[in-house]
Amino acid sequence: MSSANAPRLIDGKAIAAAVTEDVASRAAALAAKPGLAVVLVGEDPASAVYVRMKSEKAEALGFHSVQHSLPAETSQDELLAVVDALNADPAIHGILVQLPLPAHLDSAAVIAAIDPDKDVDGLSVINAGRLAVGDPHAIVPCTPLGSMTLIGTVHGTDLSGLNAVVIGRSRLVGLPMALLLAKANATVTIAHSRTKDLPGLCQNADILVAAVGRPEMVKGDWIKPGATVIDVGTSRVPDASRKSGQRLVGDVAFAEATHAGAITPVPGGVGPMTIAMLMRNTVEAAERKAR
């Protein structure tokens, strides 16, 4: 995609850096440091990497950063006790329980136990409801919030007259993404595995958000010329040319998307924004507490 007619690459790293610079400034202006607690249960390698990245970013921004690493055999009651203690700790403004949890634990019950005002992942039923009704106190899930920021660099904040298609209806990304797009005045369709003629539907999208976790599912001929494409997916696929034997790809066949107007790369697109928005949600929670 190096030709003059190639899509604009939406640089998530650069945009995330600007967001975190603003977060650092806001954190420094507070009398008490924003406090972020991250809870990891078990030893899933990918989860451990994500938790480390989040904790390191929080420390770099001057936050009070706490990490609880619990063994895989931790019981439901033990995990809920940790959450309860963090809810009661005035130095903690944001609580994140890294998902997925071991199979014997009830994730929904754990998320429900987090104080909604400290639920910086925005996953609780209360925050989902706040977002759905337009409550300004809603804490919005980090990935869709970051995706909206990326869309804003192309289209601004008013998406009136634009058709948006979101592929995926997860509580974490698809549903809140659709709500945010609708709030910005886009006309929104939520598509999924049972949608009839999915390629045809996508071809009418001025903004196409792919969030299904299926590597390179969205082909080039699904994309409307000039469309903005936000690729949320991250999958590892075999690649004998790489030392690791694998490479990261998104939900969109990136090499085929030559006629898009703008597109997020994988990696380097939505991923950096997710952590940046987690930090922004935390500093906003601390600001609300300080008022």
C-alpha positions as CSV (number, residue, x, y, z in Angstrom):
1,M,0.0,0.0,0.0
2,S,2.8,2.4,-0.8
3,S,1.2,3.9,-4.0
4,A,-0.2,7.3,-4.3
5,N,-3.7,5.8,-4.4
6,A,-3.2,3.7,-1.3
7,P,-5.5,4.3,1.7
8,R,-4.6,6.6,4.5
9,L,-3.1,4.5,7.4
10,I,-4.7,5.6,10.7
11,D,-1.7,5.6,13.0
12,G,-3.0,4.3,16.3
13,K,0.4,4.5,18.0
14,A,0.7,8.2,17.3
15,I,-2.9,9.0,18.3
16,A,-2.6,6.9,21.5
17,A,0.6,8.8,22.3
18,A,-1.3,12.1,22.1
19,V,-4.1,10.7,24.3
20,T,-1.7,9.5,27.0
21,E,0.2,12.8,26.9
22,D,-3.1,14.5,27.8
23,V,-3.8,11.9,30.5
24,A,-0.4,12.5,32.1
25,S,-1.1,16.2,32.3
26,R,-4.5,15.6,33.8
27,A,-3.1,13.1,36.3
28,A,-0.4,15.6,37.4
29,A,-3.1,18.2,38.1
30,L,-4.8,16.0,40.6
31,A,-4.0,16.3,44.3
32,A,-4.0,12.5,44.6
33,K,-2.6,10.2,42.0
34,P,-5.1,8.2,40.0
35,G,-5.1,4.6,41.2
36,L,-5.4,1.7,38.9
37,A,-5.7,-1.9,40.2
38,V,-5.3,-4.8,37.7
39,V,-6.2,-8.3,38.8
40,L,-4.8,-11.3,37.0
41,V,-5.9,-14.9,37.9
42,G,-3.8,-17.7,36.6
43,E,-0.8,-17.8,34.3
44,D,-2.2,-17.3,30.8
45,P,0.8,-15.9,28.8
46,A,-1.2,-13.5,26.7
47,S,-3.1,-12.2,29.7
48,A,0.1,-11.8,31.7
49,V,1.6,-9.7,28.8
50,Y,-1.5,-7.5,28.7
51,V,-1.5,-6.9,32.4
52,R,2.2,-6.0,32.4
53,M,1.7,-3.5,29.6
54,K,-1.3,-1.9,31.4
55,S,0.6,-1.7,34.7
56,E,3.7,-0.3,33.1
57,K,1.7,2.3,31.2
58,A,-0.1,3.4,34.4
59,E,3.3,3.8,36.3
60,A,4.8,5.8,33.4
61,L,1.8,8.2,33.6
62,G,2.4,8.8,37.3
63,F,-0.5,6.7,38.5
64,H,-0.7,4.7,41.7
65,S,-0.5,1.3,40.1
66,V,-1.4,-2.0,41.9
67,Q,-1.3,-5.5,40.5
68,H,-2.8,-8.5,42.1
69,S,-1.6,-11.8,40.6
70,L,-3.7,-14.7,41.9
71,P,-3.1,-18.4,41.4
72,A,-5.3,-20.3,38.9
73,E,-7.0,-22.2,41.6
74,T,-8.3,-19.0,43.3
75,S,-11.9,-19.5,44.4
76,Q,-14.9,-17.3,43.4
77,D,-15.2,-16.1,47.0
78,E,-11.4,-15.3,47.2
79,L,-11.6,-13.3,44.0
80,L,-14.7,-11.4,45.1
81,A,-12.9,-10.6,48.4
82,V,-10.1,-8.9,46.4
83,V,-12.6,-6.9,44.4
84,D,-14.5,-5.9,47.5
85,A,-11.3,-4.6,49.1
86,L,-10.4,-2.6,46.0
87,N,-13.9,-1.2,45.9
88,A,-13.4,0.1,49.5
89,D,-9.9,1.5,48.9
90,P,-10.1,5.3,48.4
91,A,-6.7,5.3,46.7
92,I,-8.0,3.1,43.8
93,H,-10.1,4.8,41.2
94,G,-10.1,2.1,38.5
95,I,-10.4,-1.7,38.8
96,L,-9.7,-4.1,35.9
97,V,-10.1,-7.9,36.2
98,Q,-8.2,-9.4,33.3
99,L,-10.4,-11.6,31.1
100,P,-10.7,-14.5,30.4
101,L,-10.8,-15.9,33.8
102,P,-10.2,-19.6,34.6
103,A,-13.2,-21.7,33.6
104,H,-14.4,-22.4,37.2
105,L,-14.9,-18.7,37.9
106,D,-18.1,-16.7,37.0
107,S,-16.8,-13.7,35.0
108,A,-20.2,-12.0,35.0
109,A,-20.5,-12.1,38.7
110,V,-17.0,-10.8,39.2
111,I,-17.7,-7.9,36.8
112,A,-21.0,-7.2,38.5
113,A,-19.1,-6.9,41.8
114,I,-16.9,-4.1,40.7
115,D,-18.1,-0.6,41.8
116,P,-19.6,0.8,38.5
117,D,-17.7,4.1,39.1
118,K,-14.4,2.1,39.2
119,D,-15.3,-0.2,36.3
120,V,-12.8,1.4,33.9
121,D,-13.3,-1.5,31.4
122,G,-16.9,-0.3,31.1
123,L,-18.2,-3.9,31.2
124,S,-20.7,-3.8,34.0
125,V,-24.4,-3.9,33.3
126,I,-24.8,-0.5,34.9
127,N,-22.3,1.1,32.6
128,A,-23.8,-0.6,29.6
129,G,-27.2,0.7,30.6
130,R,-25.7,4.2,31.1
131,L,-24.2,4.1,27.7
132,A,-27.4,2.9,26.1
133,V,-29.5,5.8,27.5
134,G,-26.8,8.4,26.9
135,D,-25.9,9.0,30.6
136,P,-22.8,11.2,30.6
137,H,-21.5,9.2,33.6
138,A,-21.2,6.0,31.6
139,I,-17.7,4.5,31.5
140,V,-17.3,3.3,27.9
141,P,-15.4,0.1,27.0
142,C,-11.9,1.0,26.0
143,T,-11.7,-0.6,22.5
144,P,-14.8,1.0,21.0
145,L,-14.0,4.3,22.7
146,G,-10.5,4.2,21.1
147,S,-12.0,3.2,17.8
148,M,-14.3,6.2,17.8
149,T,-11.3,8.4,18.4
150,L,-9.6,6.9,15.3
151,I,-12.8,7.5,13.3
152,G,-12.8,11.1,14.5
153,T,-9.4,11.7,13.0
154,V,-11.0,11.0,9.6
155,H,-14.6,12.3,9.9
156,G,-14.7,14.5,12.9
157,T,-17.2,14.0,15.7
158,D,-20.5,14.4,13.6
159,L,-21.1,11.4,11.4
160,S,-24.4,12.6,10.0
161,G,-25.3,11.1,6.7
162,L,-22.8,8.3,6.9
163,N,-23.7,4.6,6.9
164,A,-21.8,2.5,9.5
165,V,-21.7,-1.3,9.6
166,V,-20.3,-3.1,12.7
167,I,-19.5,-6.7,12.2
168,G,-19.8,-8.3,15.6
169,R,-22.2,-7.9,18.4
170,S,-20.1,-8.6,21.5
171,R,-20.8,-6.8,24.8
172,L,-17.1,-5.8,24.8
173,V,-16.9,-4.2,21.3
174,G,-19.7,-4.6,18.8
175,L,-22.7,-3.4,20.8
176,P,-21.1,-0.4,22.5
177,M,-19.4,0.5,19.2
178,A,-22.8,0.6,17.5
179,L,-24.2,2.8,20.3
180,L,-21.3,5.3,20.0
181,L,-21.7,5.5,16.2
182,A,-25.4,6.1,16.6
183,K,-24.8,8.8,19.2
184,A,-22.5,10.5,16.7
185,N,-25.4,10.5,14.2
186,A,-24.3,7.7,11.9
187,T,-26.9,5.3,10.5
188,V,-25.8,2.0,12.0
189,T,-26.3,-1.7,11.1
190,I,-25.0,-4.4,13.4
191,A,-24.0,-7.5,11.4
192,H,-23.0,-10.9,12.6
193,S,-22.6,-14.6,11.5
194,R,-26.3,-14.9,10.7
195,T,-26.6,-11.8,8.6
196,K,-27.9,-12.4,5.1
197,D,-25.5,-11.2,2.3
198,L,-22.9,-9.8,4.7
199,P,-20.5,-8.8,1.8
200,G,-23.3,-6.8,0.1
201,L,-24.2,-5.1,3.4
202,C,-20.6,-4.1,4.0
203,Q,-20.3,-2.6,0.4
204,N,-22.7,0.1,1.4
205,A,-20.7,1.1,4.5
206,D,-19.0,4.5,4.7
207,I,-17.5,3.3,8.0
208,L,-16.8,-0.4,8.4
209,V,-15.8,-1.8,11.8
210,A,-14.7,-5.4,11.9
211,A,-14.7,-7.0,15.4
212,V,-15.3,-10.8,15.0
213,G,-11.8,-12.3,15.7
214,R,-11.8,-14.2,12.4
215,P,-8.5,-13.6,10.5
216,E,-8.9,-11.8,7.2
217,M,-12.6,-12.6,7.0
218,V,-13.4,-9.2,5.4
219,K,-12.2,-9.3,1.8
220,G,-11.3,-6.4,-0.4
221,D,-14.5,-6.6,-2.5
222,W,-16.6,-6.2,0.7
223,I,-15.2,-2.6,1.1
224,K,-16.8,0.4,-0.5
225,P,-14.3,2.6,-2.3
226,G,-13.3,5.4,0.0
227,A,-14.6,3.8,3.1
228,T,-13.0,4.1,6.5
229,V,-12.1,0.7,7.9
230,I,-11.5,0.0,11.6
231,D,-10.0,-3.4,12.1
232,V,-10.4,-4.5,15.7
233,G,-9.4,-8.1,15.2
234,T,-6.0,-9.6,16.2
235,S,-5.2,-13.2,15.3
236,R,-2.0,-15.1,14.9
237,V,-1.6,-17.1,11.6
238,P,1.2,-19.3,10.5
239,D,4.0,-17.6,8.5
240,A,7.1,-19.6,7.7
241,S,9.0,-16.4,6.7
242,R,8.9,-15.1,10.3
243,K,11.3,-16.3,13.0
244,S,8.4,-16.9,15.3
245,G,6.6,-18.9,12.6
246,Q,3.6,-16.6,13.0
247,R,2.3,-13.1,12.2
248,L,-0.4,-10.9,13.4
249,V,-3.4,-10.2,11.1
250,G,-6.7,-8.5,11.6
251,D,-10.3,-9.3,10.6
252,V,-9.7,-7.5,7.3
253,A,-7.6,-8.8,4.4
254,F,-5.4,-5.7,4.6
255,A,-3.5,-6.3,1.3
256,E,-6.8,-6.4,-0.6
257,A,-8.2,-3.1,0.9
258,T,-6.3,-0.9,-1.6
259,H,-9.4,1.1,-2.4
260,A,-10.4,2.0,1.2
261,G,-10.1,5.7,2.0
262,A,-8.5,5.1,5.4
263,I,-7.7,1.9,7.4
264,T,-6.2,0.8,10.7
265,P,-3.2,-1.5,10.4
266,V,-2.7,-4.6,12.6
267,P,-0.7,-4.2,14.7
268,G,-0.5,-0.5,15.4
269,G,-4.1,0.6,14.9
270,V,-6.8,-0.1,17.4
271,G,-4.5,-2.0,19.9
272,P,-2.5,1.0,21.2
273,M,-5.8,2.9,21.6
274,T,-7.3,0.3,23.9
275,I,-4.6,0.9,26.6
276,A,-4.7,4.6,26.1
277,M,-8.4,4.7,26.7
278,L,-8.1,2.6,29.8
279,M,-5.7,5.2,31.2
280,R,-8.1,8.0,30.2
281,N,-11.1,6.2,31.8
282,T,-9.0,5.9,35.0
283,V,-8.0,9.6,35.2
284,E,-11.6,10.6,34.5
285,A,-12.8,8.4,37.3
286,A,-10.2,10.0,39.6
287,E,-11.3,13.5,38.5
288,R,-15.0,12.6,39.2
289,K,-14.0,11.5,42.7
290,A,-12.1,14.7,43.3
291,R,-15.0,16.9,42.5
